[in-house]
């Protein structure tokens, strides 16, 4: 059991952190018995009976003394076992012997140290853990750090500290039983019909990219000669499309279920035509307004639903106006007849007040936290989490967007380069668990983009790693199931650990895993001369309340 000593202002982020690192914990109770005490700031004096005390603070504490502090920085990058950990607040480095696996990435100075106490060990870490978690989940990471799952890295540091000095440890990792991770395929439906665009910026943008951009992409090897011919042919056919003499080559997004092999994906549909919506300063750009509304594509929506796909709201004003959000939600429910709808904001409009607005509007989940200009972890995690301003709404972060990968004003990658960048995120999912959420737009399989082959390769890359493919709502549902689990008791005996876990059951979602990390042997403090010993663990399937004993 981990006892947490933190200020009342930190309790919300403490609770959310331990939903992401799901291990037995509670707020410190005087007289309570703990294997580990986690202290936020100058509170380490209460730690007398713990095997391990972990003191996080970016300010000097009495434990340090004047001789141990080397420097204090703001917004720096540490390295843990060679992997970067951005620090968005202050951090300290220390003199003398420190934990050699957690260091300032520039100077190499240790950002933590460990000492022996009468009852165990004290680990001193030179940053404010819960301030860093709050920053990631609310302010988000800058694009420069997008590919770093910083929340998972903070969890890894704490987990290794516990296992090295106070193990064993039990947790419920963010990995469905029987799978490597979760793959969530989604599609923003922005421009489902080119016939609806006449003499506007979307039509002229299509012509420029189809005629001129295709030449540039062919020369640079980003598309084939065949794709160039396909795009030029589409440009020449455009007058026939507008006159009704040729088929609308954008009105084909309902082919996605067949392309995906009926894996099940989620389509976010704009509810109303011609509404650009608002920003916090006034009306949004006119170009944000859509040329369609959900009623105009009801036939395609029914086709998608019949193929097992999910429909969500591609919101306009939901992010800052709960009344308008309720209207947008009601329109999609009217078309689909399905309650429990989630939302992703058009152009990813979002701020810190958005979770409360979306919750009041009645949305089941949000999936707006991601980047327009790059790929990766805006919230620092691959896990579904509860925004700190929400009571029940959960956030499904978006990690990969096609336009971010390929548009010249963004990453401007070739297909092979894009595969490598996305592959790194998949590898992180295999290492840490969680989801990889992909957004491939409705017209990205049509001229002028023609990104179908890239999408197929991405799906095959995902398939090869054995994920659970799930719609957005089922992904969120699985994380709700994980959040419902609680450790009633965890007791240690001679060479064994007994855990009693309660949880909701009776659904058709994959089960959870109860993971028991065995104590490292020998249990010595060896941080200064390399990485900790590798952890052995036992996984037990968990799909109903469980009372089990594991030999450790």
Order of alpha helices (4+ residues) and beta strands (2+ residues): beta-alpha-beta-beta-beta-beta-beta-beta-beta-beta-alpha-alpha-beta-beta-alpha-alpha-alpha-alpha-beta-beta-beta-alpha-beta-alpha-beta-alpha-beta-beta-beta-alpha-alpha-beta-alpha-beta-alpha-beta-beta-beta-beta-beta
